[in-house]
Amino acid sequence: MSTVTEIEIALKELPLEEAQKLAQWLQKYLEQQAAVNTTRTTRASVRLPDYATRRRKILGDKVLPNMVMLGRERERW
């Protein structure tokens, strides 16, 4: 069985008790997978670099001009 259609056909051929057991197992499995996925996403936090500290290490106390603002001052609106 490799397609959903084949699985549906096989499920229809099962006795009701077996289909119910399969449905219960599938429900538990899906709940477990959802729990695993939520714990993975909550634990995975990204630590961003501290750009301000890095800039201070490289440039010291120099203040660089904002090139975007200077460019906008020169443009005609």
LUMNU-564539 format. One record per atom (N, C-alpha, C): residue number from 1; residue in one letter; chain; atom name; x, y, z. Coordinates in Angstrom, 2 decimals. Layout:
<tiros>
<NUM; "A"; "A"; "CA"; <X; Y; Z>>
...
</tiros>
This chain:
<tiros>
<1; "M"; "A"; "N"; <0.84; -1.19; 0.00>>
<1; "M"; "A"; "CA"; <0.00; 0.00; 0.00>>
<1; "M"; "A"; "C"; <0.87; 1.24; 0.00>>
<2; "S"; "A"; "N"; <0.73; 2.01; -1.04>>
<2; "S"; "A"; "CA"; <1.56; 3.20; -1.10>>
<2; "S"; "A"; "C"; <0.75; 4.46; -1.37>>
<3; "T"; "A"; "N"; <-0.49; 4.33; -1.72>>
<3; "T"; "A"; "CA"; <-1.29; 5.52; -1.98>>
<3; "T"; "A"; "C"; <-2.45; 5.60; -1.00>>
<4; "V"; "A"; "N"; <-3.02; 6.76; -0.90>>
<4; "V"; "A"; "CA"; <-4.14; 6.98; 0.01>>
<4; "V"; "A"; "C"; <-5.34; 6.14; -0.44>>
<5; "T"; "A"; "N"; <-5.53; 6.03; -1.74>>
<5; "T"; "A"; "CA"; <-6.65; 5.25; -2.26>>
<5; "T"; "A"; "C"; <-6.53; 3.79; -1.85>>
<6; "E"; "A"; "N"; <-5.34; 3.23; -1.95>>
<6; "E"; "A"; "CA"; <-5.13; 1.84; -1.56>>
<6; "E"; "A"; "C"; <-5.38; 1.65; -0.07>>
<7; "I"; "A"; "N"; <-4.96; 2.62; 0.74>>
<7; "I"; "A"; "CA"; <-5.18; 2.54; 2.18>>
<7; "I"; "A"; "C"; <-6.67; 2.62; 2.49>>
<8; "E"; "A"; "N"; <-7.40; 3.50; 1.81>>
<8; "E"; "A"; "CA"; <-8.85; 3.62; 2.03>>
<8; "E"; "A"; "C"; <-9.56; 2.32; 1.69>>
<9; "I"; "A"; "N"; <-9.17; 1.70; 0.59>>
<9; "I"; "A"; "CA"; <-9.79; 0.44; 0.19>>
<9; "I"; "A"; "C"; <-9.51; -0.64; 1.23>>
<10; "A"; "A"; "N"; <-8.28; -0.71; 1.73>>
<10; "A"; "A"; "CA"; <-7.93; -1.70; 2.74>>
<10; "A"; "A"; "C"; <-8.69; -1.45; 4.04>>
<11; "L"; "A"; "N"; <-8.88; -0.18; 4.41>>
<11; "L"; "A"; "CA"; <-9.63; 0.15; 5.63>>
<11; "L"; "A"; "C"; <-11.10; -0.26; 5.52>>
<12; "K"; "A"; "N"; <-11.66; -0.09; 4.35>>
<12; "K"; "A"; "CA"; <-13.07; -0.47; 4.16>>
<12; "K"; "A"; "C"; <-13.26; -1.98; 4.28>>
<13; "E"; "A"; "N"; <-12.23; -2.73; 4.00>>
<13; "E"; "A"; "CA"; <-12.32; -4.19; 4.08>>
<13; "E"; "A"; "C"; <-12.13; -4.71; 5.50>>
<14; "L"; "A"; "N"; <-11.61; -3.88; 6.40>>
<14; "L"; "A"; "CA"; <-11.39; -4.31; 7.78>>
<14; "L"; "A"; "C"; <-12.71; -4.43; 8.54>>
<15; "P"; "A"; "N"; <-12.76; -5.35; 9.51>>
<15; "P"; "A"; "CA"; <-13.93; -5.38; 10.41>>
<15; "P"; "A"; "C"; <-13.98; -4.09; 11.23>>
<16; "L"; "A"; "N"; <-15.15; -3.77; 11.73>>
<16; "L"; "A"; "CA"; <-15.35; -2.51; 12.45>>
<16; "L"; "A"; "C"; <-14.43; -2.38; 13.66>>
<17; "E"; "A"; "N"; <-14.24; -3.44; 14.44>>
<17; "E"; "A"; "CA"; <-13.39; -3.39; 15.62>>
<17; "E"; "A"; "C"; <-11.94; -3.07; 15.25>>
<18; "E"; "A"; "N"; <-11.46; -3.71; 14.20>>
<18; "E"; "A"; "CA"; <-10.08; -3.46; 13.76>>
<18; "E"; "A"; "C"; <-9.92; -2.03; 13.25>>
<19; "A"; "A"; "N"; <-10.91; -1.52; 12.53>>
<19; "A"; "A"; "CA"; <-10.86; -0.15; 12.03>>
<19; "A"; "A"; "C"; <-10.85; 0.84; 13.19>>
<20; "Q"; "A"; "N"; <-11.62; 0.54; 14.25>>
<20; "Q"; "A"; "CA"; <-11.65; 1.42; 15.42>>
<20; "Q"; "A"; "C"; <-10.31; 1.41; 16.14>>
<21; "K"; "A"; "N"; <-9.71; 0.22; 16.27>>
<21; "K"; "A"; "CA"; <-8.39; 0.14; 16.90>>
<21; "K"; "A"; "C"; <-7.37; 0.94; 16.11>>
<22; "L"; "A"; "N"; <-7.44; 0.83; 14.81>>
<22; "L"; "A"; "CA"; <-6.52; 1.58; 13.94>>
<22; "L"; "A"; "C"; <-6.74; 3.09; 14.09>>
<23; "A"; "A"; "N"; <-8.01; 3.49; 14.18>>
<23; "A"; "A"; "CA"; <-8.32; 4.91; 14.33>>
<23; "A"; "A"; "C"; <-7.80; 5.44; 15.66>>
<24; "Q"; "A"; "N"; <-7.94; 4.65; 16.73>>
<24; "Q"; "A"; "CA"; <-7.43; 5.07; 18.04>>
<24; "Q"; "A"; "C"; <-5.91; 5.19; 18.02>>
<25; "W"; "A"; "N"; <-5.26; 4.21; 17.39>>
<25; "W"; "A"; "CA"; <-3.80; 4.26; 17.29>>
<25; "W"; "A"; "C"; <-3.36; 5.49; 16.51>>
<26; "L"; "A"; "N"; <-4.05; 5.75; 15.39>>
<26; "L"; "A"; "CA"; <-3.69; 6.90; 14.56>>
<26; "L"; "A"; "C"; <-3.89; 8.21; 15.33>>
<27; "Q"; "A"; "N"; <-4.95; 8.31; 16.11>>
<27; "Q"; "A"; "CA"; <-5.20; 9.52; 16.90>>
<27; "Q"; "A"; "C"; <-4.09; 9.74; 17.92>>
<28; "K"; "A"; "N"; <-3.68; 8.67; 18.62>>
<28; "K"; "A"; "CA"; <-2.59; 8.79; 19.60>>
<28; "K"; "A"; "C"; <-1.29; 9.18; 18.92>>
<29; "Y"; "A"; "N"; <-1.04; 8.57; 17.77>>
<29; "Y"; "A"; "CA"; <0.18; 8.87; 17.02>>
<29; "Y"; "A"; "C"; <0.22; 10.34; 16.61>>
<30; "L"; "A"; "N"; <-0.89; 10.84; 16.09>>
<30; "L"; "A"; "CA"; <-0.94; 12.24; 15.66>>
<30; "L"; "A"; "C"; <-0.77; 13.19; 16.83>>
<31; "E"; "A"; "N"; <-1.35; 12.86; 17.99>>
<31; "E"; "A"; "CA"; <-1.19; 13.70; 19.17>>
<31; "E"; "A"; "C"; <0.27; 13.72; 19.64>>
<32; "Q"; "A"; "N"; <0.93; 12.56; 19.59>>
<32; "Q"; "A"; "CA"; <2.34; 12.49; 19.98>>
<32; "Q"; "A"; "C"; <3.20; 13.33; 19.03>>
<33; "Q"; "A"; "N"; <2.92; 13.21; 17.73>>
<33; "Q"; "A"; "CA"; <3.69; 13.97; 16.75>>
<33; "Q"; "A"; "C"; <3.48; 15.47; 16.93>>
<34; "A"; "A"; "N"; <2.26; 15.87; 17.23>>
<34; "A"; "A"; "CA"; <1.98; 17.29; 17.47>>
<34; "A"; "A"; "C"; <2.73; 17.78; 18.70>>
<35; "A"; "A"; "N"; <2.78; 16.94; 19.74>>
<35; "A"; "A"; "CA"; <3.50; 17.32; 20.96>>
<35; "A"; "A"; "C"; <4.99; 17.45; 20.70>>
<36; "V"; "A"; "N"; <5.54; 16.54; 19.91>>
<36; "V"; "A"; "CA"; <6.96; 16.59; 19.59>>
<36; "V"; "A"; "C"; <7.27; 17.84; 18.77>>
<37; "N"; "A"; "N"; <6.42; 18.16; 17.81>>
<37; "N"; "A"; "CA"; <6.66; 19.33; 16.97>>
<37; "N"; "A"; "C"; <6.55; 20.62; 17.75>>
<38; "T"; "A"; "N"; <5.62; 20.70; 18.71>>
<38; "T"; "A"; "CA"; <5.50; 21.95; 19.48>>
<38; "T"; "A"; "C"; <6.68; 22.12; 20.43>>
<39; "T"; "A"; "N"; <7.20; 21.03; 20.99>>
<39; "T"; "A"; "CA"; <8.35; 21.19; 21.88>>
<39; "T"; "A"; "C"; <9.59; 21.55; 21.09>>
<40; "R"; "A"; "N"; <9.70; 21.08; 19.88>>
<40; "R"; "A"; "CA"; <10.86; 21.44; 19.04>>
<40; "R"; "A"; "C"; <10.84; 22.92; 18.71>>
<41; "T"; "A"; "N"; <9.67; 23.44; 18.36>>
<41; "T"; "A"; "CA"; <9.60; 24.85; 17.98>>
<41; "T"; "A"; "C"; <9.77; 25.77; 19.18>>
<42; "T"; "A"; "N"; <9.31; 25.36; 20.36>>
<42; "T"; "A"; "CA"; <9.44; 26.23; 21.52>>
<42; "T"; "A"; "C"; <10.87; 26.23; 22.04>>
<43; "R"; "A"; "N"; <11.58; 25.12; 21.88>>
<43; "R"; "A"; "CA"; <12.95; 25.05; 22.38>>
<43; "R"; "A"; "C"; <13.93; 25.72; 21.43>>
<44; "A"; "A"; "N"; <13.63; 25.75; 20.15>>
<44; "A"; "A"; "CA"; <14.56; 26.26; 19.16>>
<44; "A"; "A"; "C"; <14.50; 27.79; 19.15>>
<45; "S"; "A"; "N"; <15.33; 28.41; 19.97>>
<45; "S"; "A"; "CA"; <15.39; 29.87; 19.96>>
<45; "S"; "A"; "C"; <16.70; 30.28; 19.29>>
<46; "V"; "A"; "N"; <16.60; 31.28; 18.49>>
<46; "V"; "A"; "CA"; <17.76; 31.75; 17.75>>
<46; "V"; "A"; "C"; <18.41; 32.88; 18.52>>
<47; "R"; "A"; "N"; <19.70; 32.80; 18.69>>
<47; "R"; "A"; "CA"; <20.43; 33.86; 19.38>>
<47; "R"; "A"; "C"; <21.05; 34.77; 18.33>>
<48; "L"; "A"; "N"; <20.55; 35.98; 18.27>>
<48; "L"; "A"; "CA"; <21.04; 36.93; 17.29>>
<48; "L"; "A"; "C"; <22.32; 37.60; 17.78>>
<49; "P"; "A"; "N"; <23.21; 37.92; 16.86>>
<49; "P"; "A"; "CA"; <24.45; 38.58; 17.27>>
<49; "P"; "A"; "C"; <24.18; 40.00; 17.75>>
<50; "D"; "A"; "N"; <25.04; 40.48; 18.61>>
<50; "D"; "A"; "CA"; <24.93; 41.84; 19.14>>
<50; "D"; "A"; "C"; <25.71; 42.77; 18.21>>
<51; "Y"; "A"; "N"; <24.99; 43.35; 17.26>>
<51; "Y"; "A"; "CA"; <25.64; 44.18; 16.26>>
<51; "Y"; "A"; "C"; <26.20; 45.47; 16.85>>
<52; "A"; "A"; "N"; <25.57; 46.02; 17.86>>
<52; "A"; "A"; "CA"; <26.06; 47.26; 18.46>>
<52; "A"; "A"; "C"; <27.42; 47.04; 19.11>>
<53; "T"; "A"; "N"; <27.57; 45.94; 19.82>>
<53; "T"; "A"; "CA"; <28.86; 45.63; 20.46>>
<53; "T"; "A"; "C"; <29.93; 45.40; 19.41>>
<54; "R"; "A"; "N"; <29.56; 44.69; 18.37>>
<54; "R"; "A"; "CA"; <30.51; 44.42; 17.29>>
<54; "R"; "A"; "C"; <30.97; 45.72; 16.62>>
<55; "R"; "A"; "N"; <30.01; 46.63; 16.38>>
<55; "R"; "A"; "CA"; <30.34; 47.91; 15.75>>
<55; "R"; "A"; "C"; <31.29; 48.71; 16.65>>
<56; "R"; "A"; "N"; <31.02; 48.69; 17.97>>
<56; "R"; "A"; "CA"; <31.89; 49.42; 18.90>>
<56; "R"; "A"; "C"; <33.30; 48.85; 18.91>>
<57; "K"; "A"; "N"; <33.43; 47.53; 18.81>>
<57; "K"; "A"; "CA"; <34.75; 46.90; 18.79>>
<57; "K"; "A"; "C"; <35.53; 47.31; 17.55>>
<58; "I"; "A"; "N"; <34.83; 47.41; 16.42>>
<58; "I"; "A"; "CA"; <35.50; 47.73; 15.16>>
<58; "I"; "A"; "C"; <35.77; 49.22; 15.04>>
<59; "L"; "A"; "N"; <34.77; 50.06; 15.32>>
<59; "L"; "A"; "CA"; <34.88; 51.50; 15.06>>
<59; "L"; "A"; "C"; <35.15; 52.34; 16.29>>
<60; "G"; "A"; "N"; <35.00; 51.79; 17.45>>
<60; "G"; "A"; "CA"; <35.17; 52.59; 18.66>>
<60; "G"; "A"; "C"; <33.97; 53.50; 18.86>>
<61; "D"; "A"; "N"; <34.22; 54.76; 19.24>>
<61; "D"; "A"; "CA"; <33.13; 55.70; 19.50>>
<61; "D"; "A"; "C"; <32.79; 56.55; 18.29>>
<62; "K"; "A"; "N"; <33.30; 56.19; 17.11>>
<62; "K"; "A"; "CA"; <32.99; 56.97; 15.91>>
<62; "K"; "A"; "C"; <31.50; 56.86; 15.59>>
<63; "V"; "A"; "N"; <30.96; 57.95; 15.10>>
<63; "V"; "A"; "CA"; <29.57; 57.96; 14.66>>
<63; "V"; "A"; "C"; <29.58; 58.13; 13.16>>
<64; "L"; "A"; "N"; <29.03; 57.14; 12.46>>
<64; "L"; "A"; "CA"; <28.99; 57.20; 11.00>>
<64; "L"; "A"; "C"; <27.72; 57.89; 10.54>>
<65; "P"; "A"; "N"; <27.81; 58.63; 9.46>>
<65; "P"; "A"; "CA"; <26.60; 59.30; 8.95>>
<65; "P"; "A"; "C"; <25.63; 58.28; 8.37>>
<66; "N"; "A"; "N"; <24.38; 58.60; 8.45>>
<66; "N"; "A"; "CA"; <23.35; 57.75; 7.87>>
<66; "N"; "A"; "C"; <23.30; 58.05; 6.38>>
<67; "M"; "A"; "N"; <23.84; 57.15; 5.59>>
<67; "M"; "A"; "CA"; <23.97; 57.38; 4.15>>
<67; "M"; "A"; "C"; <22.61; 57.45; 3.46>>
<68; "V"; "A"; "N"; <21.63; 56.79; 3.98>>
<68; "V"; "A"; "CA"; <20.30; 56.84; 3.38>>
<68; "V"; "A"; "C"; <19.72; 58.24; 3.54>>
<69; "M"; "A"; "N"; <19.85; 58.79; 4.74>>
<69; "M"; "A"; "CA"; <19.31; 60.13; 4.97>>
<69; "M"; "A"; "C"; <20.05; 61.16; 4.14>>
<70; "L"; "A"; "N"; <21.38; 61.03; 4.02>>
<70; "L"; "A"; "CA"; <22.14; 61.97; 3.19>>
<70; "L"; "A"; "C"; <21.72; 61.87; 1.73>>
<71; "G"; "A"; "N"; <21.48; 60.66; 1.27>>
<71; "G"; "A"; "CA"; <21.04; 60.48; -0.11>>
<71; "G"; "A"; "C"; <19.68; 61.07; -0.36>>
<72; "R"; "A"; "N"; <18.78; 60.94; 0.58>>
<72; "R"; "A"; "CA"; <17.44; 61.51; 0.43>>
<72; "R"; "A"; "C"; <17.48; 63.03; 0.45>>
<73; "E"; "A"; "N"; <18.40; 63.63; 1.20>>
<73; "E"; "A"; "CA"; <18.51; 65.09; 1.23>>
<73; "E"; "A"; "C"; <18.94; 65.62; -0.13>>
<74; "R"; "A"; "N"; <19.76; 64.87; -0.84>>
<74; "R"; "A"; "CA"; <20.24; 65.30; -2.15>>
<74; "R"; "A"; "C"; <19.22; 65.11; -3.26>>
<75; "E"; "A"; "N"; <18.28; 64.22; -3.07>>
<75; "E"; "A"; "CA"; <17.30; 63.93; -4.13>>
<75; "E"; "A"; "C"; <16.26; 65.02; -4.22>>
<76; "R"; "A"; "N"; <15.70; 65.10; -5.39>>
<76; "R"; "A"; "CA"; <14.61; 66.04; -5.61>>
<76; "R"; "A"; "C"; <13.30; 65.33; -5.42>>
<77; "W"; "A"; "N"; <12.39; 65.92; -4.69>>
<77; "W"; "A"; "CA"; <11.10; 65.28; -4.48>>
<77; "W"; "A"; "C"; <10.06; 65.95; -5.29>>
</tiros>
